Every structure is written in structure tokens, then in C-alpha cells.
Amino acid sequence: MNKPIIIIGNGGHASVLTEILLHQQRDILGYTSPSEETNSYGVKYLGTDKIIGDYSPGEVELVLGLGTVNVSTIRYSIFEKMKMQGYTFSNCIHPKAIISITAILAEGIQVMAGAIIQPHAKIGENTIINTGAIIEHDCLIGAHVHIAPGTTLSGEVIIGNESHIGTGSSIIQGIEIGKNTLIGAGSVVITNIGTNKKAFGVPAKEV
């Protein structure tokens, strides 16, 4: 049975997730934020993240409504903190996403409208597959990764944990991207990129 949802955050990314949850007909208890803000969906402000402690892990599920535009530890930190307290994160999958029956999705995955995940791809926990992104066959995406809108990963690409693949990027087949690495928007990646790197351009080069 689906449990009521608490959304952590109230920005633009949270609004996209709210619509997905409404499509899924999930019960949204409210959102948390440092202060009360306008919410165009009428979702109730519950308080700061501390208010989550008023609900037992067995009562609710969480949705992490904070996006990223660069390599960031904030999603990782919040996810791990709440997991240590016993909470579960719900997967948010838009009904217009296409996901192979053989793809494997971990906990807390967010898949936006128009995204495609092909056979035997594996997606790590707390990862965002954003609007219109294409994850081809046998890709291995780590935990806490953001695959930004319009990105294409050809077959057998490997993305390390906590990396950010910028909007409209393309990565050719068999490429490996290390952990905590940023691929700039619009880049075309034709060689492996290491850990803790930044790479930009056509073709992408480490900087």
C-alpha cells in the first residue's frame, strides 16, 4: 500500500515531482522548506525538515524535491541522513516516461516526462533522469546522479556516483564517466572522463 508523501523542498524541481505524484494519485501530506512559500498546487507547508521526525518511517514516504545544476552533495547528504533514520524514498516516474521491463531502478529514482530507459540499464538510488533524457541499453548509472534534460547516453555507458551530466549532452557508446564529475551542457563525450573532473565542449575535454 502506498504511504502518504512528504516532499522535501518547494522549488521548480519539486513542482515537477508534485505533478508526477498527482498523476500517480498519491496522497501528498505537504512539503518542507526553511520557511513557508507559495505553492501553486495548494500543497501544505509542514515546516522545516525537522518536522519529518514527527512521523514514523512506517507512516510516510519521502520525495526529495531539490534539483541540481552542478555537482553537489546536498541531495546525497539529505538522502543518506533520512535513510539512516529509517525513512524510505518513493520513486517518481512520469506516466509518459518509457522504461524497459528489464531495467533496474533503485530507491528514490525520479524519471521525468519523455525520458526513455532501455533494456538492462541500471539506475542507482536517488538519481534523476530528467525530461527527455535517453538512457540506452546496458548503461550503468550510479547513485545521486543527475542526467539533465535532453541528454543522450548511448549503450553501455557508465556514470559514477554524484556526477552531473549537463543538459543536451551526448555520450557515445561504452564511455565511462568517473564519480563527482561534471559534464557541461551541450558537450559531446567521446573519451573516458575521470573522477572529480569537469569536461566541456565538442568533443568534451577535461578542464
QUISUL-V458071 format. One record per run of one state. SS is the DSSP state (alpha for helix, beta for strand, coil for the rest). FROM is the first residue (numbers start at 1). LEN is the number of residues. If there is no record, write none. Layout:
ss:from:len
SS:FROM:LEN
SS:FROM:LEN
This chain:
ss:from:len
coil:1:3
beta:4:5
coil:9:3
alpha:12:12
coil:24:4
beta:28:5
coil:33:12
beta:45:3
coil:48:1
alpha:49:6
coil:55:5
beta:60:5
coil:65:9
alpha:74:11
coil:85:4
beta:89:1
coil:90:2
beta:92:2
coil:94:4
beta:98:2
coil:100:4
beta:104:2
coil:106:4
beta:110:2
coil:112:4
beta:116:2
coil:118:4
beta:122:2
coil:124:4
beta:128:2
coil:130:4
beta:134:2
coil:136:4
beta:140:2
coil:142:4
beta:146:2
coil:148:4
beta:152:2
coil:154:4
beta:158:2
coil:160:4
beta:164:2
coil:166:4
beta:170:2
coil:172:4
beta:176:2
coil:178:4
beta:182:2
coil:184:4
beta:188:2
coil:190:3
beta:193:1
coil:194:4
beta:198:3
coil:201:1
beta:202:1
coil:203:2
beta:205:2
coil:207:1
